[in-house]
Amino acid sequence: MPTHTPSLEDPAVSGVTRLIGGRWGRHAVGTTSWWWTPLRIALGATILVTVLAYLQKSPCLTHSYTDEYQYTRVCYTDTYALYTAEGLNAKTDADGNVIGTTSVPYGDHPVEYPPVIGGLMWAAAEVTSTIHGGGGDQDPATGLASGSRNTTFFNVTALGLALCALVSTWTVARIAGRRRAWDAMMVALSPALLLHAFTNWDLAAVAATGLGLWFWSRGSPLWSPILAGVFLGIGIATKLYPAFVLLAILMLCLRAAKWRAGLLAIAGAAAGVVACYVPAILVSNNFLFPNGDCKYAQPLSGWRWFFSLSRDRGTDWGSVWLVVQHWFSGDAIGRAMNTPAAAAGTCSATPTSLNHIAEAAVLVVIAGVGLLVALAPRRPRVGQVAFLLVAGFVMLNKVDSPQYVLWLVPLAVLARPRWVSLLVWQVSEVALGIANLYTLIALDHSDQGLPLDTYLLFIVARDVVLVWLMALVVRDVLVPRIDVVRRDGVDDPAGGVLDGAADSGAAFAR
């Protein structure tokens, strides 16, 4: 099968190539060097973008977080700030005395993230402690300030996340297949990757999810579903969203009557989740939840904090529910500041109504996608269904951190590998992420930063663009002949046991 040539098949790429002499001619020779394959070029582009992403965050590594510097320079990153905020810089006793070089997440300090991220934090903190020695605010041997330790922690973390970015690009190239290997460039050159590669640990979940989808695509009736499930389970123990990717696989297995593969994937995912949670459970100690200042605080095991904080936090930045609350109450800023109780130092009530509304909205998305899978004239592709489910979850969840866009990038490429639509969507995401930081300035300085009403317009605009992209994917599902992946008779490169499986039309029509 001929290799997909972006300059001939994608209008956006064809237009850009005019800057370098025009698109690929029909008499042009193919590859000029055996070394420069599409995959290697994509991996090289990923390295370049992650280096630029590091440089984009670098101002915040050498300047204190004062006078809103981290927001005005758009360089704020959790992977720098949380080294001290999560107590990783030193182990202390009840009186605040340093008694060890590194605290153990869940055991010495509660962590608001699932166990894989806690493990990555711990590993980077141990490396940092080994490099600098000692603990506390200053290393007595070298005299290095704690900021130097934070920088080392960030650098170690960034290196690991850069490797995760490479894994993500590699998996998309392999899943897309040899003919569409160039699609991986859409991941490698992603504006979202440039801005958010090192904002948080999300790339770890993206890499695990990519490996899960790659193993699924291999097509072995036994080991592919099991290994896919294991890596998706690891992803679930990093960020919860890979559960929706697993759900997409199960929906398609139901339509194709591939029950065995679906059950094996579930078993593998359960094994992956358990393998990640058991160490966290074993090292966990109890801490007063939400905090010691709360009159109603109760002891809670460290590994359970993520679930309790997720339940108790209010509407967060970027969420559509922030817009809705502003329309009905006019107090969006106050509600947005309803951060996890432990972080806010308050004893806030659980937003039960909000939780139920958000959960019901996500269930509606799941039901809608399920009907689409069942009624589509041809079985949808795995990437299409996974993207629709995860995008719906991101948009309707009460928490939509800016870096969550990284979850969607590989899935969007697999669902609809078209440059224009992907770039338009990511520009809206990047604009929202920057607007988020400038609105935070307005919390401290009412005469500076971005007004709330303007910020809410950025949320609405991003949601409109994301719904538009989802609609394009739905159109491809309902009219398979316009799906660019299926134009040459390909069924589903990511489908694994589903690829080429018998499909006699809409499931309800059988």
C-alpha positions in Angstrom: 0.0 0.0 0.0 1.4 3.4 -0.9 2.7 5.7 1.8 0.4 8.6 2.8 2.0 11.9 1.5 0.7 14.8 3.6 1.6 17.5 1.0 -0.6 15.7 -1.5 -3.5 14.8 0.7 -3.8 17.5 3.4 -4.6 21.0 2.2 -2.9 22.7 5.2 0.4 20.8 4.6 0.1 21.5 0.8 -0.1 25.2 1.5 2.8 25.3 3.9 5.1 23.4 1.4 4.8 26.4 -1.0 7.4 28.1 1.3 9.9 25.4 0.3 9.2 25.0 -3.4 5.8 23.3 -3.5 4.3 20.0 -2.7 5.7 16.5 -3.6 5.7 16.0 -7.4 4.4 12.8 -9.0 7.8 12.0 -10.5 9.7 12.7 -7.3 11.8 9.9 -5.9 10.7 8.5 -2.6 12.9 8.5 0.5 16.3 9.9 -0.1 17.9 8.4 3.0 17.1 5.1 4.7 17.7 6.8 8.0 15.2 9.6 7.8 12.0 7.7 8.1 8.8 9.4 9.0 9.0 7.9 12.5 12.5 9.1 13.2 11.7 12.6 11.9 8.6 12.7 14.2 10.7 11.6 17.1 13.3 14.3 16.3 10.5 16.9 16.1 9.3 15.7 19.5 12.7 16.2 21.0 12.9 19.7 19.5 9.4 20.7 20.9 10.2 19.3 24.4 13.4 21.3 24.4 11.4 24.4 23.5 8.9 23.5 26.1 11.6 23.3 28.7 12.9 26.7 27.7 9.4 28.1 27.9 9.2 27.0 31.6 12.8 28.0 32.4 12.1 31.6 33.6 10.2 30.1 36.5 13.2 28.0 37.5 15.4 31.0 38.2 13.0 33.5 39.5 10.9 33.5 42.7 7.1 33.2 42.4 6.5 36.8 43.4 4.7 39.7 41.8 2.7 37.2 39.7 5.9 36.4 37.7 4.9 32.8 37.1 1.6 34.0 35.5 2.8 37.0 33.5 5.6 34.9 32.0 3.2 32.0 31.4 5.8 29.6 32.9 3.9 28.2 36.0 4.4 24.5 36.4 3.2 22.1 39.2 6.3 20.0 38.7 8.4 22.8 40.2 6.0 24.2 42.8 4.8 20.9 44.3 8.3 19.7 45.3 7.9 21.7 48.5 4.0 21.9 48.5 3.8 18.1 48.7 6.5 17.9 51.3 9.0 16.1 49.1 11.9 18.4 50.0 12.4 16.9 53.5 10.8 14.6 56.0 9.7 16.4 59.1 8.3 15.4 62.5 5.1 16.8 64.1 7.0 19.9 65.3 8.5 20.7 61.9 12.0 19.4 62.6 13.8 17.8 59.7 14.3 14.1 60.4 15.0 12.8 56.9 16.1 13.8 53.4 12.9 12.8 51.5 9.3 12.2 52.6 7.4 9.3 51.2 4.2 10.2 49.4 1.1 8.7 51.1 3.2 7.6 54.1 4.8 10.8 55.3 2.6 13.3 53.5 -0.8 13.0 51.8 -0.7 13.4 48.0 -3.7 14.6 45.9 -2.7 12.4 42.9 -3.1 8.7 42.1 -0.3 6.4 43.0 1.7 6.4 39.7 2.2 10.1 40.0 3.0 9.7 43.7 5.7 7.2 42.7 7.1 9.5 40.0 7.3 12.3 42.6 9.1 10.0 45.1 11.6 8.8 42.5 12.4 12.3 41.4 12.7 13.5 45.0 15.1 10.7 45.8 17.3 11.6 42.8 17.2 15.2 43.9 18.2 14.3 47.4 21.0 12.1 46.1 22.3 15.0 44.1 22.1 17.7 46.7 22.2 15.7 50.0 20.6 16.8 53.2 17.1 18.2 53.5 15.2 21.3 54.5 15.6 24.8 53.0 19.3 24.6 52.5 21.9 22.0 51.9 24.5 22.3 54.6 27.2 20.7 52.4 26.8 22.9 49.4 24.9 25.9 50.7 22.4 25.5 47.8 19.1 27.2 48.5 15.8 25.2 48.3 15.1 26.8 44.9 18.1 24.9 43.5 16.5 21.7 44.8 13.2 22.5 43.2 15.0 23.1 39.9 16.8 19.8 40.1 13.4 18.1 40.9 11.9 19.8 37.9 14.8 18.8 35.6 14.6 15.1 36.7 10.8 15.1 36.2 11.0 16.9 32.9 13.5 14.3 31.6 11.0 11.6 32.4 8.1 13.4 30.9 10.1 14.1 27.7 10.6 10.4 27.4 6.9 10.0 27.8 6.3 12.4 25.0 8.6 10.3 22.8 6.6 7.2 23.7 3.4 9.0 22.8 4.7 10.0 19.3 6.1 6.5 18.7 2.8 4.8 19.6 0.7 7.1 17.4 3.1 6.4 14.5 3.0 2.6 15.1 -0.8 2.5 15.6 -1.5 4.7 12.5 0.5 2.2 10.4 3.3 2.5 7.9 1.1 4.3 5.3 0.1 7.0 7.8 3.2 7.3 9.9 3.4 11.0 9.1 0.3 11.5 11.3 2.7 11.3 14.3 4.0 14.7 13.3 0.6 16.1 14.5 1.5 14.9 18.0 5.2 15.9 17.7 4.5 19.5 16.6 1.5 20.0 18.9 1.1 23.5 20.3 -0.4 21.9 23.4 2.8 19.8 23.9 4.9 23.0 23.6 2.9 24.8 26.4 2.0 21.9 28.7 4.6 19.2 28.4 5.9 20.0 31.8 3.0 21.7 33.5 2.0 18.5 35.4 2.6 14.7 35.1 -0.1 14.1 32.5 2.3 12.9 29.9 2.9 9.8 32.0 -0.8 8.9 31.6 -0.7 9.8 27.9 2.3 7.4 27.4 0.6 4.6 29.3 -2.6 5.0 27.3 -0.6 5.1 24.0 1.1 1.8 24.9 -2.2 0.3 25.8 -3.7 1.2 22.5 -0.6 0.0 20.7 -0.7 -3.4 22.3 -4.4 -3.6 21.5 -3.7 -2.8 17.9 -1.3 -5.7 17.6 -4.2 -8.1 17.1 -3.2 -11.1 19.1 -6.4 -12.7 20.4 -4.8 -13.4 23.9 -1.9 -11.2 24.7 -2.9 -8.0 23.0 -6.0 -7.5 25.0 -4.3 -8.5 28.3 -1.3 -6.2 27.8 -3.5 -3.4 26.5 -5.6 -3.7 29.6 -2.5 -3.7 31.9 -1.2 -0.5 30.4 -4.6 1.2 30.4 -4.8 0.1 34.1 -1.5 1.8 34.7 -2.9 4.9 33.0 -6.0 4.8 35.2 -3.7 4.7 38.2 -2.1 7.9 36.8 -5.1 9.9 35.6 -8.6 8.4 35.4 -9.3 9.2 31.8 -7.8 6.0 30.3 -10.9 4.3 31.8 -12.9 6.0 28.9 -10.5 4.5 26.4 -11.1 1.1 27.8 -14.8 1.8 27.7 -14.5 2.7 24.0 -12.8 -0.7 23.3 -15.6 -2.5 25.2 -18.3 -0.7 23.2 -16.7 -1.8 20.0 -16.2 -5.3 21.2 -19.9 -5.5 22.0 -20.8 -4.5 18.5 -18.4 -6.9 17.0 -19.3 -9.7 19.4 -15.7 -9.9 20.5 -16.6 -10.7 24.2 -13.5 -12.6 25.0 -11.1 -9.8 24.0 -13.1 -7.3 25.9 -13.1 -9.4 29.1 -9.4 -10.0 28.8 -8.8 -6.2 28.5 -10.9 -5.7 31.6 -8.9 -8.3 33.5 -5.6 -6.8 32.4 -6.8 -3.3 33.4 -7.8 -4.6 36.8 -4.4 -6.2 37.3 -2.7 -2.9 36.2 -4.7 -0.8 38.7 -4.2 -3.2 41.6 -0.4 -3.5 40.9 -0.1 0.3 41.1 -2.4 0.8 44.1 -1.0 -2.0 46.4 2.3 -0.3 47.1 0.6 3.0 47.9 -1.8 1.2 50.2 1.0 -0.6 52.0 3.0 2.6 52.7 0.0 4.8 53.5 -0.6 6.3 56.9 -3.7 8.2 58.2 -3.9 12.0 58.0 -6.6 14.3 59.2 -8.9 15.1 56.2 -9.4 17.7 55.0 -6.9 19.3 57.4 -6.0 19.6 61.0 -7.8 23.0 61.3 -11.2 21.6 60.3 -13.5 20.9 63.2 -14.9 17.9 61.5 -11.6 16.4 60.3 -11.4 12.6 60.3 -8.4 10.3 59.8 -8.1 9.3 56.1 -5.5 6.9 54.6 -3.1 8.7 52.3 -3.9 6.7 49.2 -7.6 7.7 49.5 -7.0 11.4 49.4 -7.2 11.7 45.6 -10.7 10.3 45.6 -11.9 12.3 48.6 -10.4 15.6 47.3 -12.0 14.9 43.8 -15.3 14.5 45.5 -15.0 17.6 47.7 -13.5 20.1 45.3 -15.8 22.7 43.7 -16.0 23.9 40.1 -12.4 24.5 38.9 -10.8 26.7 36.2 -11.7 25.9 32.6 -14.8 24.0 33.4 -18.1 24.7 31.7 -19.8 24.6 35.1 -17.8 27.7 36.1 -19.6 29.5 33.3 -23.0 28.1 34.4 -22.4 29.0 38.0 -21.6 32.6 37.0 -24.8 32.9 35.0 -26.9 31.7 37.9 -25.0 33.0 40.9 -22.6 35.7 39.7 -19.9 34.3 42.1 -17.7 32.3 39.7 -14.5 33.6 41.3 -15.6 32.5 44.7 -16.6 29.1 43.5 -13.4 28.7 41.5 -11.4 29.3 44.6 -13.2 26.4 46.2 -10.1 24.3 45.8 -9.5 21.0 47.6 -10.1 21.7 51.3 -6.7 20.5 52.4 -5.0 22.9 50.0 -7.3 25.8 50.9 -6.9 25.3 54.7 -10.7 25.4 55.1 -13.5 23.0 55.9 -15.7 23.3 52.9 -18.8 21.2 52.2 -19.0 18.6 49.5 -20.7 20.1 46.4 -23.2 17.3 46.2 -25.5 18.9 43.6 -22.6 19.8 41.3 -21.2 16.3 41.6 -24.5 14.8 40.6 -25.0 17.2 37.7 -21.5 16.7 36.3 -21.8 12.9 36.6 -25.2 12.9 34.9 -23.8 15.0 32.1 -20.9 12.6 31.5 -23.3 9.6 31.6 -25.4 11.3 28.9 -22.2 11.6 26.7 -21.5 7.9 27.3 -25.0 6.9 26.4 -24.9 9.1 23.3 -21.6 7.6 22.1 -22.9 4.1 22.9 -25.9 4.8 20.6 -23.5 6.1 17.9 -21.5 2.9 18.1 -24.6 0.8 17.9 -26.4 2.7 15.1 -23.5 3.7 12.8 -23.7 2.2 9.3 -20.2 0.8 9.8 -18.4 0.0 13.1 -16.5 3.1 14.2 -12.8 3.1 14.7 -11.2 2.8 18.2 -9.6 6.2 17.9 -12.9 7.9 17.0 -14.9 6.4 19.9 -12.1 7.0 22.4 -11.7 10.6 21.4 -15.4 11.3 21.7 -15.7 9.7 25.2 -12.6 11.4 26.6 -13.4 14.8 25.0 -16.9 14.6 26.5 -15.5 13.8 29.9 -13.0 16.6 29.8 -15.6 19.2 28.7 -18.3 18.2 31.2 -16.1 17.3 34.2 -16.1 19.9 37.1 -12.3 20.0 36.8 -10.6 20.9 33.5 -7.0 21.8 34.1 -5.3 23.3 31.1 -2.9 20.4 30.6 -5.7 18.0 30.2 -5.5 18.9 26.5 -2.6 16.5 26.3 -5.0 13.6 27.0 -6.8 14.4 23.8 -4.0 15.2 21.3 -3.0 11.5 20.4 -6.7 10.4 20.4 -7.7 13.4 18.2 -4.9 12.5 15.7 -6.1 8.9 15.6 -9.7 9.9 15.3 -9.3 12.6 12.6 -5.8 13.2 11.3 -6.4 16.6 9.6 -4.0 19.5 10.4 -6.4 22.4 10.1 -9.1 21.2 12.5 -6.5 20.0 15.0 -4.6 23.3 14.9 -7.8 25.4 15.3 -8.8 23.4 18.3 -5.4 23.5 19.9 -5.1 27.2 19.4 -8.3 27.6 21.4 -6.9 25.3 24.1 -3.6 27.3 24.3 -5.4 30.6 24.4 -7.6 29.3 27.3 -4.5 28.1 29.2 -2.9 31.5 28.9 -6.1 33.3 29.8 -6.4 31.1 32.9 -3.0 32.4 34.2 -3.9 36.0 33.5 -7.2 35.6 35.3 -5.4 34.4 38.3 -3.5 37.7 38.4 -6.9 39.5 38.7 -7.6 37.5 42.0 -4.8 39.4 43.7 -4.9 42.7 41.7 -8.4 43.7 40.6 -7.0 46.3 38.3 -4.7 43.9 36.5 -4.9 40.6 34.6 -7.9 39.4 32.7 -11.5 40.2 33.7 -13.6 37.2 34.7 -16.2 37.8 32.0 -13.5 37.8 29.3 -12.0 34.5 30.7 -15.4 32.9 30.6 -15.7 33.8 27.0 -12.4 31.9 26.4 -14.0 28.8 28.1 -17.1 29.1 25.9 -15.0 29.6 22.7 -12.8 26.5 23.5 -15.9 24.4 24.2 -17.5 25.5 21.0 -14.4 24.5 19.0 -14.1 21.2 20.8 -17.8 20.4 20.1 -17.1 21.3 16.4 -14.2 18.9 16.3 -16.3 16.2 17.9 -19.0 16.9 15.4 -16.5 16.3 12.5 -15.6 13.0 14.0 -19.2 12.0 14.4 -19.8 13.0 10.7 -16.9 10.7 9.7 -18.5 7.9 11.7 -21.9 8.4 10.1 -20.4 8.8 6.6 -17.4 6.4 6.5 -16.5 7.2 2.9 -15.3 10.7 4.0 -13.1 9.3 6.8 -9.5 10.0 5.6 -8.2 6.9 7.3 -10.6 4.6 5.5 -10.4 6.1 2.1 -8.1 3.4 0.7 -10.0 0.4 2.1 -8.4 0.3 5.5 -10.7 -0.7 8.3 -9.2 0.3 11.7 -5.4 0.3 12.2 -5.9 0.7 16.0 -8.6 -2.0 16.0 -6.6 -5.1 16.8 -9.0 -8.0 16.8 -11.6 -5.6 15.6 -9.7 -4.7 12.4 -11.4 -6.3 9.5 -13.9 -8.2 11.7 -17.3 -9.0 10.3 -19.7 -6.1 10.5 -23.1 -6.3 8.9 -24.2 -2.8 9.7 -25.8 -1.1 12.6 -26.0 -3.4 15.6 -29.8 -2.7 16.2 -30.5 -3.5 12.6 -29.4 -7.1 12.7 
